[in-house]
Amino acid sequence: MRVSYDFRDRVVVVTGGGHGIGAGLCLEVAKAGGVAISADIAPDPSLATKSERIQVEKVDVGDGQGLQRFLESVIVQHGHIDSFVQAAAIQPRQLIQEMSAETWLRVMDINLNSLFYAAQILIPHMTQRHYGSIVTFSSGLATTGWAKASAYATTKAALVALIKSIAKETLPYGVRANIVAPGITDTDLFTGPNSQDEQEFFRVRGGGVGTVDEVVPLLMFLISDASQSLTGALLSRDLIIHPQDV
Ligand SMILES: NC(=O)c1ccc[n+]([C@@H]2O[C@H](COP(=O)([O-])OP(=O)(O)OC[C@H]3O[C@@H](n4cnc5c(N)ncnc54)[C@H](O)[C@@H]3O)[C@@H](O)[C@H]2O)c1
């Protein structure tokens, strides 16, 4: 791929940055010269051995106050946060009548409320600097729904409204907020919740299954100056194109 980015002096916080798409993004940010902070409830220490520009932190984004304290500590340590990518998400599979209120609320806290808490720190910080990019993830399930995935699907729909509202509030201050529906991607979040039959459905009839390497370039675009005129956008990868096959 003949695309290159210069992320020197850029600080990028990636929640859910321990695995899957978030981890792939951390590696790419570091490769481009930036500092990537991989914040995850299950951190992968091996990431830090792959680049000295990757900082690994254990953070539970479901604890809103803890997340806010973490972001404040990053600002103190590095002086600024240029981009915040919220990849952390969970998808427990249970019928609505069988899901406990505790599980429902935990999904809301991790997948949705964490962006609200993060934004309370990020918006004043970024608008004051007139620079910053916030990115989160929706999902095809936001509009189709999915049996036993009601909580996850609900958060992924609500995130569209939240990120677009953030975009409206920050527009006058040069800060951007966008959302990606990455399409089915071969990570733990795909293989964990989906049965073999569901996985087969997605592979054969549901538009295909993509890879982390195919999603990361879209995120690099959104957190780079290449997308400086783009805010409030939903980038939806409904059909999977594998560049190597084209
Ligand atoms: N994989 C897909 O098919 C797919 C499809 C649509 C959308 N997405 C979205 O892409 C994003 C990245 O997902 P992924 O596919 O890389 O999944 P993944 O499971 O590989 O990564 C999610 C990460 O979030 C972390 N996490 C979970 N709970 C956390 C918490 N409380 N605090 C901090 N970290 C926590 C996990 O440890 C994990 O590292 C998610 O927002 C997901 O909803 C993925």
The ligand as a MOL file (V3000), in Angstrom:
LIG
                    3D

  0  0  0     0  0            999 V3000
M  V30 BEGIN CTAB
M  V30 COUNTS 44 48 0 0 0
M  V30 BEGIN ATOM
M  V30 1 N -14.8760 -7.7180 14.9140 0
M  V30 2 C -15.9890 -7.3800 14.3080 0
M  V30 3 O -16.5530 -8.1600 13.5170 0
M  V30 4 C -16.6060 -6.0320 14.5550 0
M  V30 5 C -17.7190 -5.6620 13.7920 0
M  V30 6 C -18.3120 -4.4390 14.0170 0
M  V30 7 C -17.7770 -3.5810 14.9580 0
M  V30 8 N -16.6720 -3.9430 15.6740 0 CHG=1
M  V30 9 C -16.1640 -3.0200 16.6640 0
M  V30 10 O -14.7650 -2.8810 16.5450 0
M  V30 11 C -14.2250 -2.5260 17.8210 0
M  V30 12 C -12.9920 -3.3640 18.0950 0
M  V30 13 O -13.3990 -4.7080 18.2640 0
M  V30 14 P -12.4930 -5.9680 17.9010 0
M  V30 15 O -13.1870 -6.6860 16.8260 0
M  V30 16 O -11.0780 -5.5570 17.7080 0 CHG=-1
M  V30 17 O -12.6900 -6.8400 19.2200 0
M  V30 18 P -11.6570 -7.4490 20.2720 0
M  V30 19 O -12.4640 -8.2810 21.1900 0
M  V30 20 O -10.5040 -8.0770 19.5630 0
M  V30 21 O -11.1460 -6.1470 21.0340 0
M  V30 22 C -11.9150 -5.4990 22.0120 0
M  V30 23 C -10.9830 -5.1110 23.1290 0
M  V30 24 O -11.7400 -4.4400 24.1490 0
M  V30 25 C -11.1940 -4.8240 25.3910 0
M  V30 26 N -12.1410 -4.5540 26.4670 0
M  V30 27 C -13.2810 -5.2390 26.7630 0
M  V30 28 N -13.8380 -4.7250 27.8750 0
M  V30 29 C -13.0500 -3.6920 28.2740 0
M  V30 30 C -13.1080 -2.7830 29.3670 0
M  V30 31 N -14.0640 -2.8510 30.2850 0
M  V30 32 N -12.1190 -1.8580 29.4780 0
M  V30 33 C -11.1110 -1.8050 28.5740 0
M  V30 34 N -11.0050 -2.6530 27.5350 0
M  V30 35 C -11.9670 -3.5880 27.3880 0
M  V30 36 C -10.8790 -6.3200 25.2160 0
M  V30 37 O -9.9820 -6.7900 26.2090 0
M  V30 38 C -10.3070 -6.3230 23.8130 0
M  V30 39 O -8.9080 -6.1330 23.8200 0
M  V30 40 C -15.3570 -2.7360 18.8430 0
M  V30 41 O -15.8810 -1.4920 19.2390 0
M  V30 42 C -16.3840 -3.5200 18.0660 0
M  V30 43 O -17.6980 -3.2710 18.5200 0
M  V30 44 C -16.0760 -5.1490 15.4830 0
M  V30 END ATOM
M  V30 BEGIN BOND
M  V30 1 1 1 2
M  V30 2 2 2 3
M  V30 3 1 2 4
M  V30 4 1 4 5
M  V30 5 2 4 44
M  V30 6 2 5 6
M  V30 7 1 6 7
M  V30 8 2 7 8
M  V30 9 1 8 9
M  V30 10 1 8 44
M  V30 11 1 9 10
M  V30 12 1 9 42
M  V30 13 1 10 11
M  V30 14 1 11 12
M  V30 15 1 11 40
M  V30 16 1 12 13
M  V30 17 1 13 14
M  V30 18 2 14 15
M  V30 19 1 14 16
M  V30 20 1 14 17
M  V30 21 1 17 18
M  V30 22 2 18 19
M  V30 23 1 18 20
M  V30 24 1 18 21
M  V30 25 1 21 22
M  V30 26 1 22 23
M  V30 27 1 23 24
M  V30 28 1 23 38
M  V30 29 1 24 25
M  V30 30 1 25 26
M  V30 31 1 25 36
M  V30 32 1 26 27
M  V30 33 1 26 35
M  V30 34 2 27 28
M  V30 35 1 28 29
M  V30 36 1 29 30
M  V30 37 2 29 35
M  V30 38 1 30 31
M  V30 39 2 30 32
M  V30 40 1 32 33
M  V30 41 2 33 34
M  V30 42 1 34 35
M  V30 43 1 36 37
M  V30 44 1 36 38
M  V30 45 1 38 39
M  V30 46 1 40 41
M  V30 47 1 40 42
M  V30 48 1 42 43
M  V30 END BOND
M  V30 END CTAB
M  END
